Structure formats: structure tokens, C-alpha cells
């Protein structure tokens, strides 16, 4: 189905309206979010890097499914994570487990855990994963968009926030546990909004059912296999 798209043409983080274009919503599939990880896994042989990519994959689908509590297990997350967002609104810092967990809980409660991307490129090193998504989408309710400085034409609707060249760095500790996230939107003035018809809104509950078969347990960390010394050998 084709949707009307509103381009944001004013300065970053201020209210604005813009021109209308169209997008084919049928091309967006939540199950495709991790295609870039799958492609990198096909050519990655380093056991440490593979474990980090598996954790990255699992984390993202748990987040979309609203199963955020499982992200904070001792094998996946450090005790005091730090998230820094410069994306979709004013810069935000989330410091500590409670702050990060509250953000995930809010998204899950409001059906705002839904993300899509196009042609994401991913790289992995011994202590971080980096990605660039030329095009990214985040499903948000109108109220959240208004809070972040966007004009909308329906305060009760859901929209896709479409952004460009999203850059992410996820640092990991020596035990392949996530330390935090750094997410940057370098060109916020290019952001666009796509109003969704009610039948095209994907709920967190629906996402959980779609993604459940793709969410796999992680291998247990083994210092002899996944440690940095082994990775550097």
C-alpha cells in the first residue's frame, strides 16, 4: 500500500511541515531487520566476533518483541550500561540499568519497539560493533513525535519516522557483554514522517509472535574460545 509521506524541512529538533511523497509500505518486513548481521556472519570465522554478532542479533529482536527483560541478563549486558542517542529528537543520555530498562518498557507499552532499515552495513571488531543504515524507520505515536518537535496532522495516529545514514556503535566488554549504545542521526533535517493506516500499525505483541522463531539462545562465553587473547591470535 502506498502512503503519504511528510518531509521535515525546518531546522533539527524544531516543528515543521514539508512536501508530500509516497512510499510502498509492503516492502518493509520486521523480520528483515537483521539481514546485515546474517550476511556478516556468513563470512566471519573469529569465534569472539561471531558471539558478539549473535548477541547483537538477539538483542535487537528481543527489543522489537518487547522482551526487554531478557536483554539485561548477566551474559548480555554489563551492570551499568550507558546509552547516548542523538536521533529523532534532542540528544538523550540514559545512564544505568533502570534508565535504559524504563525506555524499553515505554516503547513496548506504546507499540514503539518497531524498527526497519534498508541496506544496513555492519562491521565487528574485538570490542565493538558498528553499523550504518542508509535508511531507517521507527514506528512512533503522534504524541511522541510532538514531544520531539514534529508537526503531525493526526494526534491519534501512528507514524514511521524515516531517517537517513543512521550511525551506531555498540561497545562490548571483554566478556562480550554490551556496554551501551551510541546512536547518531547526522542529518536530522532530512527526517520524514509517514502516516500509517491503522491496519499497517504493528503492535509489540504482534512483533513478538513474528520474531519468536528467530530469537535463539546464546552460546556460553568461554575465555579460551571467545577471549580477546584468542581473538587476537
HUVEN-V26897 format. One record per helix or strand of 3 or more residues. SS is the DSSP state (H for helix, E for strand). FROM is the first residue (numbers start at 1). TO is the last residue. If there is no record, write none. Layout:
ss & from & to
SS & FROM & TO
SS & FROM & TO
This chain:
ss & from & to
E & 2 & 7
E & 20 & 24
H & 25 & 27
H & 30 & 32
H & 35 & 43
H & 47 & 64
H & 68 & 72
E & 77 & 86
E & 92 & 95
H & 97 & 109
E & 115 & 118
E & 121 & 124
E & 128 & 141
H & 142 & 147
E & 158 & 172
E & 178 & 185
H & 188 & 190
E & 192 & 195
H & 198 & 200
H & 204 & 214
H & 223 & 226
H & 228 & 232
